[in-house]
Amino acid sequence: MANLIYVGPTIQSLGFSQNAVFKGGVPTGLLGVYNSNADIQLLTVVYAAAGKTWAQTQTPGTPQHDAYNRLSKAETKDQTGTKPDGGNSEGGSGEIPDPYETPIPSKQKRSDGTIVNPADAYTPEGALKVVLQGGSTGAGGSDDLVATEFFSGSGDMTKNFSVNMKGFVISNDHTSDLNFTIAGLGTIPVLGDPTGNKKGEVFNQRLETFSSVKIVASGPFRAYGLKSPGTIIDVTEPNPVTSLAEVSKTSTSIQLSWIASTSPDVISYEILQGGSVIATVTNTSYTITGLSPQTQYNLSVRAKDASGNVSTSVSLIITTNASNIILPNPVSNMSAGTPTESSITLSWTPSTSPDVIKQEAAYSIDGTNFTIASADITVGVTSFMFTNLAANTVHTLRIVAIDSAGNRSTPVTLQAKTALAITNPVIDASRTLFLENPANLYSVPNPDNYFGGTGDFTLAVTVKVASNGTNAATILVSRWISAGTDNVMKLEFAWNNYIQANLFGMRADGTTNWYPSVSTSPTTYTDHSMYYHIVFEREGTTIKIYVNDVQVQQLFINLTDKVRQSSSLPLVIGEVGKMATFKNVSYYNRALSAAERTQNFNALK
């Protein structure tokens, strides 16, 4: 009788299991494979009570030949009870272990006595079991561990195990040393055999729990992990549900119920529509919605356990009801309450249809694209407040009644406008002047407190200027006279509908006159019926003009250019004989930020 066990990718590709057992010799179809594929690893080879076998003919030193020699000695021991050479085994134990019966036949040792050859740990039945030798070895005591996930290689690799391991075994079958690394353990060397007899060192040790090992090697090695006997991967599917039934249905929905699976580890149930999972629940009923009227659906329910295994599906084929084509009556008598800048309240008389189950409220700015504000207003409720609306904006508001079949009434709409947003202007210590509706020719007290020197400033004027039909400008704010030598500044609405600002002063040298001017040209403002919010600002090396919160023009200046600090002239709002109506005038002794200018525009325009 001959027996064969081996592992390798080629044997698997031929349709045999990884731990195949052949009795009676090498299968004819595999003889050629032995001779042509180096990746088949023969762990235990054919032997016979008499005569040579195929393995015996292999080159001395190969795994096949070495295995044959060991098996021959084991056979002799079985027949005589003594070792053929009368001496000790490789490990010095005095007995020759039988590879078919002993989990760890190799007696190669490290100093801790825990060495084992990974290949020899395979029993004829394919079981992978290693008993750690020498009492307590490593963390956790001397409990048996089970060898699993055999692998091999001849160079660097990282092995990721499918379950957590408690120990590791690796045999160095090369002349050079190798090392392996396990997170939290560090890097451990495993010595090679410089004699070339493949008797390199073997590491066999119980370890703290790990799931991956990195191996650095320049030659062949064999290895496997050690797991607890209790490490079990649950692949058993749970029992299916029973008594799947249709509870109710409409033209657009179906309610299912079932009796729970009898498997104790079931944690949820998956509902499938046409073979695709559409929901996962923990109870034993579910309503599928959004279906089409008078349509057949294949619906299934299956149980799912804590390990992710799913049961056989239990199915029903159900057809939804025909659509109820009678639409509910719409609401009536809709009206809007007093709006705020962000809300409008609607009131209405409810639908007279008895099967209405809810009402829907929606709004739109363009009258076409609606946003649902509430999809489930209770029947009997006759008002709703739309919130978070845009200020000063016309909104189309809509109410729809919905019946039990999902039919929607004709929508009823109403247009209403939100109130203008109330904002406050920028108010802080930098605002040194604020005039509301000042009269024409108003003279500002303490004029030397404004515009002088090299400092930043912001002048904001909200004004309506009548067309005077002449070639003369309308002065808005000034400390200026024609041909004056004491001028400071001027802001005016030019006759050709430009807006222009001037400063008067000296260059940094104190002797050169400086008269910068900035204008909105070529942009003109011809609507003399509206108020314009005009900002004249100095910020560092620029002077700028903004109209209605839009920068129209700027002029670059020197940082040290100085506006005349003091003057005998008054600072005047308006001009004699000109028709300018002022809503407000503000002055800040700093440049405002863009956000602050916008805030003032919204508050003061």
C-alpha positions in Angstrom: 0.0 0.0 0.0 1.4 3.4 -0.9 0.2 6.8 0.4 0.8 10.3 -1.0 0.1 13.7 0.5 1.3 17.0 -1.0 0.3 20.7 -1.4 0.9 23.2 -4.2 -0.8 25.4 -6.7 -0.4 22.9 -9.5 -2.2 20.1 -7.8 -5.1 22.4 -7.1 -5.2 23.6 -10.7 -5.7 19.9 -11.7 -8.9 19.7 -9.7 -7.6 18.0 -6.5 -8.0 19.4 -3.0 -5.1 21.2 -1.4 -4.5 18.4 1.2 -5.1 15.5 -1.2 -4.5 11.9 0.0 -3.7 9.2 -2.6 -3.5 5.6 -1.6 -2.0 2.9 -3.8 0.7 4.9 -5.6 1.0 8.0 -7.7 -2.0 8.6 -10.0 -0.9 8.0 -13.6 -2.1 11.5 -14.6 0.3 13.1 -12.1 3.6 11.4 -13.0 4.4 13.9 -15.7 3.4 16.7 -13.4 6.1 15.6 -10.8 8.8 15.7 -13.4 7.8 19.1 -15.0 6.5 21.3 -12.1 8.9 22.5 -9.4 6.1 24.2 -7.6 4.5 21.0 -6.3 5.7 20.5 -2.8 5.8 16.8 -1.9 5.3 16.5 1.9 5.0 12.8 2.2 5.8 10.5 -0.7 5.0 7.1 -2.1 6.8 4.1 -0.4 6.3 0.4 -0.5 7.1 -2.6 1.7 9.5 -3.9 -1.0 11.2 -2.6 -4.1 11.9 0.9 -5.4 9.3 3.6 -5.8 9.2 6.7 -8.1 10.3 8.8 -5.1 13.3 6.6 -4.4 14.7 7.4 -7.8 14.8 11.2 -7.2 18.0 13.1 -6.6 19.4 12.8 -3.1 18.8 15.9 -1.1 15.4 16.7 -2.7 12.3 16.8 -0.4 11.0 13.8 -2.2 14.1 11.7 -1.6 14.5 12.9 2.1 10.9 12.1 2.8 11.3 8.6 1.3 14.3 8.0 3.6 12.3 9.0 6.7 9.4 6.9 5.7 11.6 3.9 5.0 13.1 4.2 8.5 9.6 4.5 10.0 8.5 1.4 8.1 11.5 -0.6 9.5 10.6 0.6 13.0 7.1 -0.6 12.5 8.3 -4.0 11.6 11.2 -4.4 14.1 10.4 -2.0 16.9 13.9 -0.6 16.6 15.6 2.1 14.5 17.6 0.6 11.6 20.8 2.3 12.5 20.4 1.6 16.2 21.1 5.2 17.1 19.2 8.3 18.0 17.0 10.3 15.6 18.0 13.7 14.4 16.7 15.4 17.5 18.3 12.8 19.8 15.0 11.4 21.2 15.9 7.8 20.8 12.8 7.1 18.8 12.0 7.6 15.1 8.7 9.5 14.9 6.3 8.2 12.2 5.4 11.1 9.9 1.9 9.6 9.4 1.1 9.7 13.1 3.3 12.3 14.8 2.3 15.9 14.3 5.9 17.1 14.7 8.4 14.5 13.4 11.3 16.9 12.9 13.7 17.2 15.9 15.6 20.3 14.7 15.9 22.6 17.8 16.5 26.1 18.8 17.7 26.9 22.3 14.1 27.0 23.6 13.3 23.5 22.2 10.3 24.7 20.2 11.4 23.8 16.7 9.2 22.1 14.1 9.4 21.7 10.4 6.2 23.1 8.9 5.9 20.6 6.2 6.0 17.6 8.6 3.1 18.9 10.6 0.6 17.6 8.0 -1.1 14.4 8.9 -2.3 11.9 6.2 -5.9 13.1 6.7 -5.0 16.6 5.9 -5.4 17.9 9.4 -2.9 20.6 10.4 -2.2 20.3 14.1 0.9 21.3 16.1 1.4 20.6 19.7 3.9 23.1 21.1 6.7 21.1 22.8 8.6 21.6 26.0 5.7 22.6 28.3 4.8 26.3 28.4 6.2 28.0 25.3 5.6 31.7 24.8 2.6 33.7 26.0 -0.5 31.9 27.1 0.8 28.5 28.4 0.9 25.1 26.8 -2.6 24.7 25.3 -2.6 23.0 21.9 -2.8 25.3 18.9 -4.0 24.3 15.4 -1.8 24.9 12.4 -3.5 26.5 9.5 -2.9 28.4 6.2 0.3 26.8 5.1 2.3 28.9 2.6 5.8 28.9 1.2 8.1 31.2 -0.9 11.6 31.9 -2.0 11.8 35.7 -1.5 10.3 38.7 0.3 6.6 38.5 1.0 3.8 39.6 3.4 1.3 37.0 4.5 -2.1 38.3 5.7 -4.0 35.5 7.5 -7.8 35.2 7.2 -8.2 34.8 11.0 -6.2 36.0 14.0 -3.2 33.8 14.9 -1.8 32.9 18.3 1.6 31.5 17.0 3.8 31.1 14.0 6.1 28.4 12.5 8.6 29.0 9.8 11.4 26.7 8.4 14.4 28.2 6.6 15.3 25.8 3.8 18.1 28.0 2.4 21.8 28.5 3.1 21.2 32.2 3.9 19.5 33.6 7.0 16.0 35.1 6.7 14.0 37.3 9.1 10.3 38.0 9.7 8.5 40.8 11.4 5.2 40.8 13.3 3.7 44.1 14.5 4.3 44.5 18.2 6.9 41.7 18.3 9.7 43.1 16.2 12.0 41.4 13.8 13.2 37.9 14.4 16.0 36.1 12.5 15.8 32.5 11.4 19.3 31.0 10.5 20.0 29.2 7.3 22.0 26.0 6.8 25.4 26.9 5.2 26.0 23.2 4.4 23.2 23.2 1.9 21.4 20.3 3.4 18.2 22.2 4.0 18.5 21.8 7.7 18.2 25.5 8.5 16.7 26.8 11.7 12.9 26.5 12.4 11.0 29.0 14.5 8.0 27.7 16.4 6.5 29.9 19.1 3.2 30.9 20.7 2.8 34.7 20.3 0.4 37.5 21.1 -2.5 37.7 18.7 -1.6 38.9 15.2 -3.0 38.7 11.7 0.0 39.5 9.4 3.7 38.6 9.0 6.3 40.2 6.8 9.1 37.8 5.6 12.5 39.0 4.2 14.3 36.0 2.5 16.6 35.3 -0.3 15.8 31.6 -0.6 13.1 29.0 0.0 11.1 28.7 3.2 7.9 27.1 4.4 5.5 28.4 7.1 2.1 28.4 8.6 0.1 30.1 11.4 -1.1 28.7 14.7 -4.7 29.5 15.8 -6.8 28.6 18.8 -8.8 25.4 18.4 -11.9 27.5 19.2 -11.2 29.9 16.3 -14.1 29.0 14.0 -15.3 30.8 11.0 -19.1 30.6 10.8 -20.1 29.8 7.3 -23.5 28.2 8.1 -26.4 30.0 6.6 -29.3 30.7 9.1 -32.7 29.1 8.8 -35.1 30.9 6.4 -38.1 32.9 7.5 -41.5 31.2 7.3 -45.1 32.3 6.5 -44.2 35.2 4.3 -47.5 36.9 3.6 -49.1 40.0 2.0 -50.7 42.1 4.8 -52.1 44.8 2.6 -51.5 46.6 -0.7 -52.5 49.7 -2.6 -51.7 50.9 -6.1 -48.3 52.1 -5.0 -47.4 50.0 -1.9 -47.2 46.5 -0.5 -46.9 45.5 3.1 -45.3 42.2 4.0 -45.0 40.2 7.2 -43.3 36.9 8.2 -42.4 34.6 11.1 -38.8 35.1 12.3 -36.0 32.6 11.5 -35.4 30.0 14.2 -31.6 30.5 14.1 -30.5 32.3 17.3 -27.8 34.4 15.7 -30.0 36.1 13.2 -29.7 39.9 13.6 -31.7 41.3 10.6 -33.8 40.6 7.6 -33.2 41.7 4.0 -36.1 42.6 1.7 -35.4 42.1 -2.0 -37.3 43.4 -5.0 -36.5 41.6 -8.2 -33.4 40.0 -6.6 -31.9 43.3 -5.3 -31.8 44.3 -1.7 -34.0 47.4 -1.1 -34.1 47.4 2.7 -32.7 45.8 5.9 -34.9 45.6 9.0 -34.8 44.1 12.4 -38.6 43.5 12.9 -40.8 41.1 11.0 -42.8 43.4 8.7 -42.0 46.0 6.0 -44.0 48.2 3.6 -42.5 48.7 0.1 -43.6 52.0 -1.3 -43.1 53.9 -4.6 -44.5 51.1 -6.7 -46.4 51.4 -10.0 -50.2 50.7 -10.1 -51.3 47.3 -11.5 -47.8 45.9 -11.7 -46.4 42.5 -10.8 -43.5 42.4 -8.3 -41.2 39.5 -7.2 -40.6 40.2 -3.5 -38.3 38.2 -1.2 -37.2 38.1 2.4 -34.1 36.4 3.8 -32.5 36.2 7.3 -29.0 37.4 8.0 -26.8 36.3 10.9 -24.1 38.1 12.9 -21.4 36.5 10.6 -23.0 37.9 7.5 -24.4 34.6 6.3 -27.8 34.9 4.6 -30.5 32.3 4.5 -32.4 31.0 1.4 -34.9 33.6 0.2 -38.6 33.2 0.7 -40.5 34.8 -2.2 -44.0 36.1 -3.1 -45.2 37.5 -6.5 -47.7 40.3 -5.8 -49.5 42.6 -8.2 -50.4 46.1 -7.0 -53.9 47.5 -7.2 -55.2 49.4 -10.1 -54.8 53.2 -9.8 -57.7 55.2 -8.4 -58.1 57.8 -11.1 -60.5 60.0 -9.1 -58.5 62.9 -7.8 -59.4 64.4 -4.5 -60.9 67.9 -4.4 -58.5 70.7 -4.0 -58.3 73.1 -1.0 -60.1 76.4 -1.4 -60.2 80.0 0.0 -56.4 80.3 0.2 -55.1 83.6 1.6 -51.7 85.0 2.9 -51.1 86.7 6.2 -48.8 89.7 6.8 -45.3 88.6 5.6 -42.0 89.1 7.3 -38.7 89.4 5.5 -38.3 85.6 5.7 -41.8 84.1 6.2 -45.3 84.0 4.8 -48.3 82.3 6.5 -51.0 80.7 4.3 -54.6 79.8 5.3 -57.1 77.7 3.4 -60.3 75.7 3.6 -59.5 71.9 3.4 -60.5 69.5 0.7 -64.0 68.1 0.9 -62.9 64.6 -0.3 -63.3 62.0 2.5 -60.2 59.9 1.6 -57.7 62.8 1.8 -55.0 61.7 4.3 -52.5 64.6 4.2 -51.6 67.9 2.6 -48.4 69.2 0.9 -47.0 72.7 1.0 -44.4 73.9 -1.5 -43.0 77.2 -2.7 -41.2 78.6 -5.8 -39.5 81.8 -6.8 -39.8 81.3 -10.6 -43.3 79.7 -10.5 -42.0 76.5 -12.0 -39.4 74.8 -9.8 -41.0 74.1 -6.4 -39.4 73.3 -3.1 -41.5 71.1 -0.7 -41.7 72.9 2.6 -43.8 70.1 4.2 -45.0 66.8 2.6 -47.2 65.6 5.5 -49.5 68.4 6.8 -52.1 66.7 8.9 -55.7 66.5 7.6 -57.7 69.2 9.2 -54.8 71.7 9.6 -55.8 74.8 7.7 -52.7 77.0 7.8 -48.9 76.7 7.3 -46.0 79.1 7.8 -43.4 79.1 5.0 -40.0 80.0 6.6 -36.4 80.7 5.5 -37.7 82.6 2.4 -35.7 85.3 0.5 -36.4 88.8 1.6 -38.2 91.3 -0.6 -39.1 88.5 -3.1 -42.3 87.3 -4.7 -43.0 83.7 -4.0 -45.5 81.3 -5.5 -47.0 79.2 -2.7 -48.8 75.9 -3.3 -51.1 73.5 -1.4 -52.0 70.0 -2.6 -54.4 67.5 -1.0 -53.4 63.8 -1.2 -55.6 60.8 -0.8 -55.0 57.2 0.5 -54.1 56.0 -3.0 -51.5 58.7 -3.4 -53.6 60.7 -5.8 -52.9 64.4 -5.7 -55.5 67.2 -6.1 -55.2 70.0 -8.5 -52.7 72.4 -6.9 -53.9 75.7 -5.5 -51.3 78.5 -5.7 -51.0 82.1 -4.4 -48.3 84.7 -4.9 -47.1 86.7 -2.0 -44.0 88.9 -1.4 -41.7 88.8 1.6 -40.9 92.1 3.4 -37.8 94.1 2.8 -34.9 93.0 5.0 -34.2 95.4 7.8 -30.5 96.0 8.4 -28.5 98.5 10.4 -25.6 100.5 9.0 -22.1 100.1 10.4 -22.0 101.9 13.7 -18.7 102.1 15.7 -16.3 104.7 17.0 -14.9 105.3 13.5 -18.3 106.8 12.4 -17.8 110.4 13.3 -20.7 111.8 11.3 -24.1 110.6 10.4 -26.8 112.9 9.0 -30.3 111.6 8.1 -32.2 113.7 5.6 -29.9 116.7 5.9 -31.1 120.0 4.4 -29.4 121.5 1.4 -26.4 123.8 2.5 -26.0 122.1 5.8 -22.7 123.1 7.4 -20.9 120.4 9.3 -19.4 121.5 12.6 -15.6 121.2 13.2 -14.7 120.6 9.6 -11.0 120.2 10.4 -11.9 116.7 11.8 -12.6 115.4 8.3 -10.4 114.3 5.3 -7.1 116.0 6.4 -3.7 114.5 6.4 -2.7 111.0 5.1 -5.3 109.0 6.9 -7.9 106.6 5.4 -11.5 107.7 5.2 -14.9 106.7 3.9 -17.6 109.2 2.8 -21.0 107.7 2.0 -23.9 109.7 0.5 -27.3 108.5 -0.5 -28.7 111.2 -2.8 -31.1 111.9 -5.6 -30.0 114.6 -8.1 -32.3 116.4 -10.4 -31.2 117.1 -14.0 -30.4 120.9 -14.1 -30.0 120.9 -17.9 -26.9 123.2 -17.8 -23.2 122.7 -18.1 -22.8 123.1 -14.3 -22.2 120.3 -11.9 -24.2 119.7 -8.7 -21.9 119.7 -5.7 -22.9 117.1 -3.1 -20.2 117.5 -0.3 -17.4 120.0 -0.4 -14.9 122.1 1.4 -14.1 124.1 -1.7 -14.6 127.4 -3.6 -13.8 128.2 -7.1 -10.1 129.2 -7.6 -9.6 128.9 -3.8 -6.2 128.4 -2.3 -7.6 126.8 0.8 -9.6 123.9 -0.7 -9.7 120.5 0.9 -12.2 118.2 -1.1 -15.2 118.1 -3.4 -17.7 115.4 -4.4 -20.0 116.3 -7.2 -22.6 115.0 -9.7 -21.2 116.4 -13.0 -23.4 117.9 -15.6 -22.7 115.0 -18.0 -24.0 112.5 -15.4 -20.5 111.4 -14.2 -19.7 111.3 -10.5 -16.4 112.9 -9.6 -14.3 113.5 -6.5 -11.3 115.8 -5.8 -8.8 116.1 -3.0 -6.5 119.1 -2.5 -3.2 119.1 -0.6 0.6 118.7 -0.9 3.1 116.1 -1.8 5.3 114.6 0.9 8.0 117.3 0.2 5.6 119.9 1.5 6.1 122.3 -1.4 4.4 120.6 -4.4 0.7 121.0 -4.8 -1.3 117.8 -5.1 -4.8 117.8 -6.7 -5.9 114.1 -7.3 -9.2 113.6 -9.1 -11.2 110.4 -9.6 -14.3 110.1 -11.8 -16.8 107.4 -12.8 -16.2 108.2 -16.5 -17.2 106.7 -18.9 -20.0 105.3 -16.7 -22.9 107.7 -16.3 -26.0 107.8 -14.1 -28.9 109.2 -16.0 -31.9 108.1 -13.9 -32.6 111.3 -11.9 -35.7 109.8 -10.3 -33.7 107.3 -8.2 -31.4 107.5 -5.2 -27.8 106.6 -5.7 -25.6 105.4 -2.8 -22.2 106.9 -3.5 -19.0 106.1 -1.6 -15.8 108.1 -1.8 -12.9 106.3 -0.1 -9.2 106.6 0.6 -7.4 103.4 1.4 -3.6 103.4 1.6 -2.4 104.2 -1.9 -5.8 104.4 -3.7 -8.8 106.7 -3.8 -12.0 105.0 -5.1 -15.6 105.7 -6.0 -18.4 103.1 -5.5 -21.9 103.5 -6.8 -24.6 101.2 -5.4 -22.0 98.9 -3.8 -20.1 98.6 -7.1 -16.5 100.0 -7.5 -16.6 102.1 -10.6 -13.2 103.8 -10.6 -9.9 104.1 -8.6 -6.8 106.3 -8.7 -3.4 105.3 -7.3 -1.6 107.8 -5.1 1.4 108.0 -2.8 1.0 106.8 0.8 2.6 110.1 2.0 0.4 112.4 -0.2 -1.3 114.7 2.3 -4.8 116.3 2.1 -4.9 119.9 3.5 -5.3 119.5 7.2 -6.9 122.8 8.1 -8.8 125.4 6.1 -10.9 128.5 6.6 -13.6 127.0 4.4 -16.8 125.2 5.8 -17.6 121.6 5.1 -21.0 121.9 3.3 -23.7 119.4 2.3 -25.2 120.5 -1.0 -24.9 123.6 -3.1 -26.8 126.9 -3.6 -29.5 126.8 -6.2 -29.1 123.1 -7.0 -31.7 120.4 -6.6 -30.2 117.5 -4.6 -32.3 115.5 -2.1 -30.2 113.8 0.6 -31.4 110.7 2.4 -28.3 110.3 4.5 -24.6 111.2 4.8 -22.0 109.2 6.7 -18.3 109.7 7.4 -15.8 107.1 8.8 -12.2 107.9 9.7 -11.1 104.6 8.2 -11.7 102.5 5.0 -14.6 100.1 5.3 -14.4 96.5 4.3 -16.3 95.1 1.4 -18.8 93.5 3.8 -19.3 96.7 5.7 -19.9 98.7 2.5 -22.5 96.2 1.5 -24.1 96.4 4.9 -24.3 100.2 4.6 -25.7 100.0 1.1 -28.5 97.6 2.2 -29.3 99.8 5.2 -29.0 103.2 3.7 -29.9 103.0 0.0 
